[in-house]
Amino acid sequence: MQNNNLEYEIQEKGLTFPRITPEHIANLMSKLTYHQVVPEGTTTTITTAFTKIGDCEFSLGTSIMACVDKRNYNAELGFKYGKEKAEAIAEDKLWELEGYFLAKELALQALIK
């Protein structure tokens, strides 16, 4: 929701200079894959979000979900909320990395001119 408000305000102010857009990030997010594991004998679910770059599976975010009392452990909930948490971490990382990439591209273009 906050990104929608921010995007609206950016467009309202006519800020059309090079930038990373929510659509760009959403496109990248749609390509993520998730690997989840529960170490044997634990109540811990580890979820990692990956993006494919060539032959490389690049890790964007890892979450750890756990409960103290094994009677409260539910694998389905661990997977569900672990994925949500890893997804949020990955989205934040994509904004950061894509911004960095854009900054490098703009600096390179400025040198070429």
N, C-alpha and C positions, 0 to 999 in steps of 0.2 A: 504494500500500500504506500509506504513512504517513497519508494522509487517512482510510483505513478505520480504522486504529488510533485516530486522534484522534477520529473520529466515535463510535466505540465508547466511548471514555473519557468523552466529553461526555455521552452518553446514560446511561451507568452512574452518573454523578454527578448526574443529574437536572437538567442545565442546559438548561432549556426556554424561556429568555427569547428574545426576537427575535434571530435570527441568520441568516446565510447557510448553507445546507445543501449538502452534496455533490450531492444530487439536483438542486437548483436550478442549480448550476454545470454538472452533466452535461447538463441540458436545454439550457442556453445553448450549451454546446460542440457539441451535436449539430446545431446550426443554422449553424455556421461554414462559410465557403467559403474556398478557398485559391487564390491566384493565384501562378503560378510563372513565372519568366523566366530565360533564360540569355542574358546580353548577348553579342551576336555576337563571335566570336573569343576568348571567354574560357572558363575552366574553372570559372566561378562560377554557382551556382544561387541565385537570390533568391526566397524564398517569403514571402508575406504572408498572414496569417489575417485574415479580415474577418467582421464580423457586420452584418446588415442592421437598420437602425433607420429605419423609414419608407422614404424614397427614398434614404437615405444608406448607403453601404457604409463602415462605421466600422472602421478598421484597429486590430487588437488586438496584433499582434506580427509582426515580420519577422525572418527568419533568413537568414544568408548561409553557404553551404557552398561550399568551393573546394578545389582541389588545386593544388599547385605545378607538377607535371610533367603536361602535357596527355596523356601516354600513360596516366596513371592515371585520367583523367576518365571517368566513367560517368554519363550523364544520369539513368538509372533510379535509381541510388543517390543522386544529388544531390537528385532529387525526393523520394524516400522519406525520407531523413534530414532534408532541409530542412523537409518538412511536419511531421515529428515535433518538431523543434526549435521551429518557429513555433507549433505546437499547445501545447507546454509554456509558451511565453512568453505566449500568449493566455490560457491557463488561469490563470496567476498574475495576469495583468492583470484578468481577470474577478473573481477573488476580491477584489482591491483595489478595483475600481470598484463592485462590488455592495455591498461593505462600506461604502464611502463613501456610496452612495445610501441604504442602510439607516440609517446614522447621521444623515443629513439628514432622512429621514422621521421618525425618532424624535424629533429635536429639534423639528421642526415640530409633531408631535402634542403634545409637552410644552408648547409655546407656546399651542396651541389650548385646552388643558384649563384 
